């Protein structure tokens, strides 16, 4: 089965009634062991994440370890947890890297998968933490519009991002030098931010488009649950 097909299919109910009967619950459940990953059987509800968890972003420049704190942004933490466990970020590109500002990722390399998730937005979280250097935050254009795109703050962005409602859900605890070293030669040209309105080619063409037009972008090879 192709990876894109699996990612799309795994968001659909998988024998929901039989699974619920088998485990005896009527809420969101995770069923381990299918295709080697957990399958969330309610496609429109994110599973509750742990209070704290770590994720290793394995990139072409090295590994960046992110610690997520659910109390900072519960909806954001839950969505990130779900996407990591779904393998959504694997083999994607850091398409918006501006040196000394931010490094952004979160558009799946398969256009079908990216389109499937683009409109699955989550409610806004109230601000709890400032966008200081090393924080990790969902990007958005409109209220309640966060979906999959995330940026790492490469400097203190609190003066500009806090007032606009950008809410960090985690922070880099190892590998900040890797984030600083991600290729920034293309800046905003490879897609820019959501608010810029120039991302459609990424969604239409996926990795094939980015690799053809911006071949030296750094890659997010895998996002995996990390150890404490």
N, C-alpha and C positions, 0 to 999 in steps of 0.2 A: 504493500500500500504506500503510495506517495505520502511524504510528510505533510504536504499542504492538505491533502484529502483527509488525513487523520486528524489534523488540527481542527478542520471544519466539522468533521463528523463528531468529534469528541465533545462538542458544545451542544449536541442534540441529546434528548433523553435516551438513555440506554436501558430499555426494559425497566422503566421506572417502577411500575407497579410490582413487578416480581422482586426487584431489588429492595424496595421499601418493605415488602412483606417478609423478605428474608432476614432483614436486620431489625425489623419491628419499630421503625421510627417514621415520623411523618415530616421530618425537617431535612435540611440540606445534609447530604452525606458524601463522604469520599470513599470510593471503592478502589482499593489498591490492587495492583497486580495485572490490570488490563493493559495490554500493550506496554507493560513496563512502567506505567505512570498511574497516578491517581486520576480518576474520571469524575468530574463534578456533575452530578446527574440532574441538577436544576440549572439550566443554562443561563438564566437571567439573574442569578443571585451569587455574589462572590462568597466564598467560604470565609469564616472569621479566621484571621491569622493569629499566630501566637502574639503575646504581649511584646516580645522582642524576638527578632530572628535576623540571621545574616544571609546575605546572598553574595556569591562570588561571580563577578563579571569577568569572564576570561576573554581578553582582547588580544589583538595582534601586537600590542605593546606590553602586555603583562596582565596581571590580575588586579582588579579593583574590588575591595570588599566593602559592602554596604551593610550597615546595621540599621534595621527598620525598627522604629518605636511606635507601636500602634496607638499609644495615647496621644501622639502628636497629630495624627490624621487617620482615624480609623478606616474611613472609606478608601483612602489612598493606600494604606497598608494592605488592606484586604485585596484590593485590585492587583497590586504589585505581586503579592503572594500568589494569587491565582495565575497571573500571567507567567511568572517564573516556573511554576509547577506544570503549566501547559506547554512550556517550551517556546512560548511566543517570541521571546527575544533572541533565540538562537539563530546564528547566521544572519544577523542584521548589520546595519552600518551606523557609525557615528556621523550622521549626515549634516549636523550643524555644530561645528566646533569653532568658537571664536576665542582666540588666545586671550587668557586673562579675564574671561567672562563666563562662558558656559560650554558644556559638551552635552549635546542632546542626541537621544536615540529613541527608538520605540515605534518605528514603522516596519512591520514584518516584510521580509523580502519577497514573499509570494503575494501578488496583488489580490488574489481571492481571499486569503487569510486577513490581510490588512483591511480590506473592505468589510469583511464580516465583523471586525472589532471596532471599526472607526466610529460607528454610531452607538456603541455600547458604553454610554457615559455613566458616570457616578455622581452622586450629590456632592456639593462642595463641603469641605470640612472647615470649621472655624479656625482661624489662625491660632497657633500655639507656640510656634518657633519662628525665628527670623531666618531669612535666606542668607546666612553667612557662608563663608568659604567652606566647601566640603559637604554642604547639605544637598539632599536629593529630593526633587520636587516634580510633580506632574505639571506639564504645560497644558494650557487651555486658551481658548479664544473668547468663550462666552460663559456666563454663569452655569454651573452644573454641567460643564462641558469636558471634564477630564475623562480620558479614555485609556490611552496606552503610552503616550509620549512623555518622556522623562528627561530632565536635565540635571547635570551635576554643576553646582556653582563653583567656578574656578577662582572666585574672589568674593568679597563681601558684597552681595547684591541687595542687602536689606533696604537701602535707601530707595531703590526703584521697584523692587518686587513685592515687598511687604504690603505696601499701600494698594497694590493691584490685586491682592488676594491670592498670591502664590503661596501655597502651604507646604513646607517640607514635611516629608514622612520618614526621613532617615538621613543618615550621614555616612560619609566615607570614613572608615576606621583603619584602613590599610590600602596602600596603593595610590595615594593622592598624587604621587609623582607620575604615575602611569596616566592618570586623568589629565594632568598638566601637559604631558607629552603627546597626547593624541593629535593627529595631523590636523592643523588648522588652516592649511593653505587655501582652502576653498571658502572658508568663512560662511557667509549666508547664501552663497551662490548655489549650493547643492540642495536647496529646498527652503532654508530659512525656518523661521518659526511659524506656528499655526496662524498667528495673526497677520502674517505677511501675505497670505493668500497665494503662495507660489509652490505649494506642496503637491499639487495634483499629479505632476509627472512621476513623483515617487510612488503614489498609490496606483497609477496606471502601469508603470513599468517595473516597479520593484527593484530587486538587486540587479537585474539585467540592465536597467536604465542607469542606475548609479555606477555600476562597474564600467559601463561604457563611457559615460560622460565625466565621471569623477573617480578614476581608477585607483587613486592613492588614498582614498578614505580608509581610515582604520575600521576594523570589523569587530563586532561583538560576537565572538565565536560561540560562547555558551553562557547562559546564566543559570547557576546551580545553587541550591541551598548550601550555605557555608556552615562551618563549625565555629563554636564559641571560642 
